[in-house]
Amino acid sequence: MTVNSILIAGTWRGSAGGQSLPVVDPSTGDPFGHIARGTAADVHAAVAAARRALSADWGRLSAMERGRVLTRLGTRILEEADRLAELEARDVGKPLRQARADVVACARYCEYYGGAADKVHGETIPYQDGYTVLTWREPHGVSGHIIPWNYPLQIIGRSVVAALAMGNACVLKPGEDASMTALAIARLAQEAGLPEGALNLVTGLGEEAGAALAAHPDIDHLSFTGSRDVGTMVQAAAAASIVPVTLELGGKSPQIVFADADIEAALPFLVNAAVQNAGQTCSAGSRLLVEETLHEALVDRVAERFNALVVGPAERDLDVGPLIHAGQKARVERFLARAEADRLPIRAQGTLAPDLPPGGHYVVPTLIDCVPPDHPLAQEEVFGPVLAVIPFRDEAEAVALANATAYGLVSAVWTRDGGRALRLARALNSGQIFINTYGAGGGVELPFGGMKRSGHGREKGFEALYGFSQLKTVAIRH
């Protein structure tokens, strides 16, 4: 089957191997399209096209002109917002309102980086008499981007758009389970005037097209978002060519609630941070750490909200949609079976909407109390709508529990004590710390990335532009 979902040097084409992959709707389990199953040959052609673009029209554009192209792309995304939201919801399985928020966020990345493209300045460095020393930033060159299926629109914005703003030419490998909006954004980028070869896209399997991109000897930088195990393989593959890698590898993020917290303000965040996108979020607040004196009262309130959650197809726009595929559903169900076998208290569960499609990948949101700190539910990324509650005695134990995983992506602290908030912000091993909030509305402007096994490097905000560039120092003797 010929499916033209590979973009190379401005031309859409099928896979060099002639094969394709089905596109499956998680809400029903039914296919609704196909994508090309890209090969190493396709990746090689895409990298070559990106290399040529650097010395052609794309490489000759000024920073101001690059910014204008990205700003136009943001405008086109907003013009197509309804279509893109419906496509993202159907492809990923997330409720429509969450998909709409992702469309707006993707457009905002284009606006932000479009405006920032000509504002990355160098410095002059005081040095010895008779010298003038300058620094400036240049693109890496060819930048590879391997993105996951859970937030295609948002991660294209924070990764690919930022790299383009710095003048890199990009090769994008979207997640094979949700590639459709990546294809749509690439087409809109062409309409916005992005020169050919600046953005190339190869759909296909991670172990084939993704592996070929990670190991390609002619890329200059690689950005990967995904699981810790695959991230380790990606970094090892890139190391053979001494290619710098930005890694975002998930988390087991704690939400820490002290007895003096504003509970009414906290409750919506405590629940939404755990179940948004059916819990399939790297920064999900999947551990609820509660001060003992507040424990019972808070868990009762959170349980009320969990019991009210309704799960159903994306197009019904309910609280929670399906998981991405049957394998992910089985994984989450294994965690729940382990909790039941270990007799952990199930404090609340959501409900399934009536008349669900029989092939959909649905799991009810589940609140589990008094989870031992060394239990898999407290240590491993479930990637499903499961919230583990862990009580703590005092501030010191809260910090110890929060830091007691291999991850370090996001943490939240809920307290009215300003001194305590700042102490914990210093003590917590996370790349982002939120005080009396969670997520800060998406935070396009806020640098994002992990510590420990959650990865390294930063995306979002102005900091991302530094990561997608390299510094050059020029010393002039006169």
N, C-alpha and C positions, 0 to 999 in steps of 0.2 A: 504494500500500500504506500503510495507517495503522499506524504504530508509535508507541506512547505512551512515548517516551523523553525527552520534554522536560518539565521540572518548572517550573511558574510559579505562584507564590502558593499552593503546597501542592497543586496539581492536575497530574496527569500527562496529557499530550496529545500529539498528533502535530504534525508540522510545518505551519506556515501554508501552505507550498507543496505539501503533500500527498506529497512525495517521501521516499524512504528510501535508505539505504546498506547494503550487505551487511557482515556481521561475519565475518571470515575467520580460520580457525585456521591460524597459521603452520606448525604441525607437518604439516599435510596439504595446505594450499592450498585447502581446501573451506570454503564458507560454513556457519555454524551459527546464524545469526540476522540480524536487521536492526536498524538504528537510524534515527531520524528525521533527515532532512537539513534541519537548521534553517536559517532565513532571517534576514535583517536584521529582519523584522517580529517574529520570535520573540525575537530578542535585545532589541529595543526593549520588548517586553512584559515580559521578564524583568527588565530594568533598572528599569522602572516599578514592578514588584512589589517589588523590593528597596528602592526609595525609599519606598514606602508602609510597608514593614515597619519602617523606622527610626522612624516616628511611631506605630506600632501596638504589638502585643504584644512583638515583639523589642526595639524601642527602649526599652520600659519595664522590661525585665528588669534587675535589678541585676547587677553583675559576679559576685557569688557565685552567683546563679541561672544565669547563662550557664555558669559553670564546672561546675555540677551537670549541666546538659544534656550538655555535652561529655564529662564523665566517664561518664554513662550510655551515650553513644554508644560509648565505648571498651569498655565491658562488653559491649554488643551485638555489637561486632565480634569480640571473643574468643569469644563464644557461637557465632558463625557462621563460625569460623576455617576449618574444613575446606571448607565450601562456597565461601568467598571465595578460598581458596588454589587450589582446582581451577579456579575461574572465571578468576583472574588468570593461572594457568599456561596455560590453553587460549587465552586472549585475546592474551597477549603472547608466549607460546612459551617462557617460562622454565621450568627444571626445578621440580618441585613443592616441593622443600625451599627454593629461593630464594623462591618465591611465599609459602610459609608464613612465612618471615622478614619479608616485606613486610607481611603481615597483622598480625603482632605489632608491627612498627614503627608501623603506622597506629594501632593501639590505644594504643600508648605515647604518640604525639603527643596523642591525645585526653586521656589521663591527665595528661600534662605540662601542656598548655595549660589543661585543666580546672582543675588546681590553681593555675595561675599567673594565671588571669583576674582575681582580686580582689587581686592583689599588685603591680600596676603603680602605683607611688606617685609623687606629685609632690614638689616641694621648696619650701622657703622660702628666699629669697635675701636675705642681709644687704644693706641699701641705706641711703639717707639717713635721717636722723632724721625722724620723722613719717610714714614709709611702712612698710607690710608688703607684701612682694611674694611671690606664690605662682605655682607652675607646676603644671599638671596635663595629663594626656594624654587625648585624646578620639579616637574612631574617625574615620577619613577620611570614612566614609559608605557609599557603594556601591563595593564592591571587585570588580573583574573579575579572573578567574583563567583563563588559557589554559595548559593543562598538556599535556605530551607523552604518548606511548604507552608509554615504556619502564618507568616506575615509577608507574603511576597511583595506587596505594594510598599509597605513601610521599609523593608530592608533594601529594596532597590533604591529607595530615596536616600537612606542614610549611607549606603555603600557606593552604588554605581554613580549616583548623581554627584556626590562629593568628589569622587575620583575624576569625573568629567570636568568638574569645576576647576580642578587643579591642572587640567590639560592632559591627563592620561587618556590613552585609548583602551577601551575595555572589552573583555570577553566575559560574557555572563552565562553561567550554567544554573538555570533555576531548578528547584526541587521537582523531581519527576512526578510527585503526587499532586502538584499544583503549579502549573506553568502558564496558565491561560492569561492571567493579567500581566505577566512579564512580557508575553508576546504582544499584548495590546499596548503596553507602554513603549515598547520598541517601535511599533508602527506610528504611535503618536510622536515619538522623538524624530522620526523621519519627516513627518508633516511639519514639525516645528523648525526644520532646517538643519538638523544635526548632520554634518557631512558623513559621507559613506566611510565605513571602517572605524569611525569613532566608537560605535557600539556594535558589537557582534554578539550573537546569541546562539547557543547550541543546547537544544533540549536533549534529554536522554537520562540514562541511569547514572547514579553516583559512582558506582564501581567501574563504569566504562568512561563516559564523557567527563565526569568529575575527576576521576583518577588521572585521566590523560591531561587535564588542565593543570592539576596540582603538580604533576611531575614534568610539565613542559619546560624544556631548557631555555626557551626564548621569552618567558614572561619575566617581568621585573618586580612585581609585587603581587601578593595573593591575599584576598580577604575571604574568610570562611566563617559562616555561622551554622552551627549544628551541634551534634552530640560530642561529648568528650572523647569517646573512642574513635570516631571518625576524624575529629580534629587532630588527634595524635598522629593518625596516618597521613593526613594532609600535610602537617608540619614536617614530618619525616620525609615525605616525597619532595617537598619544596627545598628542604635542606640540601639535597644533592646538587642543586644549582645555586645555592647560597641566596635564595630568594626570601626577602622579609615577608612575614605573614602576620596579618591581623586576625586574631581568633576570638570568637565569642561562643562559649561552649556551655551555656546554660547555668542553672543555679538551683539552690535549695533555700530560697530567700526567707528570712525570718521577719515576721511582724511582731514587734515587742510592745506589749501593752502593760503599762504600770497602773496601779490602783488610782492614781490621781488623774488619769487621762479623761478627756472629753469623749465619753463612750458614744454619745449620739452622733458626734462628728465622725468617729472612727468606724462605726458599724458598716456603712456602705462600702468603705474601702477594704475592710477586712474580708468581706465576702467577695466583692468583685475582683480583687487582686488574685483570688484563688481560682475563680471559675471562668474568668474572661477567656474567650476562645476555647471553651471547654477545658480550661487548665493547660492548654497546649501553648504555653508562653514561657520563654526562657527566664523571664524575670518574675514569674508567678510568685505571689506571696503564699507559699505552700506550707509554711510552718507558723503557727500562732502560739507565741510564747506569752503566757499570761501570769501576772503576779498572783501568788496563791490567794491573797485576801480578796481578789476580784474574780478568781477563776470560775466558780460556779455561776455567779450572776452573769458574767460576760458570755460564757459558753451557752447558757440558756438563751440569751438574746441572739447570738449568732445562729443557734439551732433553729430559732423561729424563722430566720431568713432563709436558711438552707431548706427547711421543710417547704417553703413557699416557692422554691425554684422549679420551673417547668422546662423540660427538655423536649426538643422537637426539631423538625426540618428547618434549614436555614431560612427558607422563604416565609415561614410563619413568624419569624422575628420574635421568638420567645427568649427566655433568659439564657439558655444554653443550647448549643447545637450539637451535632454528632462529632465523634472523633474522626480523624482523617481516613483511617482504613481499618480493616478487620484485625490486622496485626497489632495496631495501637490499642484497640479495644481489648484484645486479649491480654496485653501487657498490663493495662490498668486493672482489669479483673483479677489478675494474679496478685497484685498488691492488696486488693480488697479481700481476696480469699485468705491471704496470709494474715491480715488483720483479724479476720473472723477466727481463723485457726488459733491465733494467739490470744483470743478472747479480749481484744481491745474494745472499749465501749464505743459503739456506733451511736452517736448522739443525735444525728439527723441525716435524712436523705431527701433529695428532691423527688419529683415524680415525672413519669413519662407522659407526654401529651397523648390523647386518644388518637386512634387511627394512624399510627406511625407506619411508614413504609417498611415492609418486613426485612429489607436488605440493608437498612441504615445502621450506622455504627454508634449506637447510643449507650451511654453509661450515666446513671444518675449521680449528681453531685453528692458527696458524702463527707460528713464531719465526724472525725474520729478523735476521741478524747484520751488524755493521759497516755500518750504515746511515749514509750521509753526512748531516751535520747540516742541509743545505739540501734534502734529498730530500723529496718529498711525504709519505712515510711518517714522517718526523721532524717535519713541520710541520703537516700537516692531520689533522683528526679523522676517523679511518677509521670509527668506530662499528661495529666488528666485532672478532672474536677474534684480533687481530694484535698482536704485541709486537715493537717495533723496538729492537735493541740498538745502543748507541753507546758505544764506549770513551772514557775520558778519562785525562789524564796526572796532574793534580793538582787540588787543591781549587779553585783559581781557574778552571781550565777547566771543571770540573764546574758551577760556578755560571753561567758564561757559556753553556754548552750548555743548562742547565735553563731559563734565562731567554730563550733565543733563539727563541721562538715568539711568535705574537700572543696566546696564551692565558696565563691565570694563575689556574687554579682550585685545584688541589691539587698538593703536592709531598711526597715522602717521602725521608728521609735515613736510611741504615743505617750506623752507626758506633758504636764503643765509646768514642770520644773526645768527652767532654762539651763541651769548648770548641768543637770543630769543629761539633758539632750545633747549638749556639747561634749560632755565626757564620753558618752556612747558613740557619738559621731567619730571621735578620735579612736576609740577602742575597737570598733567593729571592722572586720576585715572584708570590706565590700567596696566595689567601685563606685556605687551610688548609695547615698544615705538620705532617706526622707524622714523629716521630722513633722509629725502630725499631718501626714498626707502619704499618698503612695502613687508613684508614677508621674505626678505633676502634669497631668493632662497630655502625656505623650512626650513632651519635652524635646522637640526638635533641636532646640538651642543648647541642650544640656549634654555634655560629654558622657558617653555610655560605654562601659566595658567592665571586665572582671579582674579580680585578683585570684590567686591560687589556681585551682583547676577550672575556673570559669573563663580562663583565657587571658590574653594580653593585647595591648593596643586599645585605642579609643575611637569610637564612631560617634556621630552626632556632634552638633555644635561646631565652633571654629576649630576645635582641637582635631577634628577629623581631617581637616585640610592639611594639617601638619603631618598626619599619618600617611596621607596619600601624596606626599612630596618628599624630596630629599634636599638637605641643606648644602649649599656650596659656599665656600669661603674664598674670597679673592683678596690677596695682599699686594698692594701697589707700592713700590719704592720710588721715591721722587726726590 
